[in-house]
Amino acid sequence: MRIKRFRAKNMMEALKKVKAELGEEAVILDSGKVTEDGNSYYEVVAAIEEREDQLEPPSPSVQNFQELETADLESLKRDLLEIKKDIKLLLEKNKVKGEKYSYLFKEGVPEEIVQLLEEADKPIKDFLFEKLSQKGVCPFSKVQLFIGEPGVGKTTTIFKMAFWLRLKKNSKVMVLNSDNYKIGGKEQALRLSQLLEIPFSQIDWEDFEEKYKVFSKNFDYILIDTPSLGKKFSLYELTEIEQRFPFVRFHLVLRASENPKNLLNLWEEIKKLPIENITLTFLDKLYSGFSLFWILHPEFPFPSFASTGERIPEDFERLEYENFLRYLLKGTEKFLT
């Protein structure tokens, strides 16, 4: 058996080194993060059974093995059998572990989440519920500014939520639109407001404060639509709104089927904003809950709502730990067995 230790800047690079040198049949014995001389590395210990034709010729010390006394020879054989048995058990245990974590990487689970799961060393259901519970419950403020990238379904989500608040909470809700860029955006919002009978108004940030004084007296919640995040509506504009209107809280709308790496990069850019809630859209398009594991990142707030289709209000729901866990576990049978 050949055992070797590999180090790299991240787990994916380490696994690639294992595959390149030891091949597809290599078994992961151990893995983790190590620090040496002030630098951090990901370390993987892997092994592979060597064929007889790959073994080196016996050394002189082995050739002289026959000179040992019979009693010593039998004792040595027993010891070797015990060692071989222990190694076999270790290989079987760590082969399963290594295959599972490799599978998670292939499914797009972020490296830091795989690392947390590996360090936890507990059943995945217990791990998921524990991480979700640590996030706590997000507040739901009176004035919410909805932000999101193009194509996430932000405008539809706002009206779904407005209708849900009216239906479930018996609340008075006002929808405001500050998007002057999207072609047909005003018409879409107006059509939804008429269809759902939700009060609606177009605003400009220059006169928002005056309108807010009036709206806040008559409505329980004020939901504000914005342009899609990009060059025309960037972090600079969001920061300016935060400074001018500190009572406004941000509500992030994310497409659940988006590449997790893109979502994590977006979060790094906007995490300093007062983001209070997250709504996940297109949850019905996911084939696997692994695509949602990025939400386990410690900095992300717990997602408050989920949109799972076009129907209103049937395809819109408030998320709790139990029902969100159901989405996380979707299509993960191979990993759980």
Secondary structure, DSSP 8 states (H G I E B T S, - for coil): -EEEEEEESSHHHHHHHHHHHH-TT-EEEEEEEEEETTEEEEEEEEEE---GGGS----HHHHGGGGS-HHHHHHHHHHHHHHHHHHHHHHHHHHHHHHHHHHHHHTT--HHHHHHHHHH-S-HHHHHHHHHHTT------SEEEEE--TTS-HHHHHHHHHHHHHHHH---EEEEE---SSTTHHHHHHHHHHHHT--EEE--TTSHHHHHHHHHHH-SEEEEE---SSSSS-HHHHHHHHHH-TT-EEEEEEETTS-HHHHHHHHHHHTTS-EEEEEEE-GGG-S-GGGGGGGGSTTS----EEE-SS-TTTTEEE--HHHHHHHHTTT-HHHH-
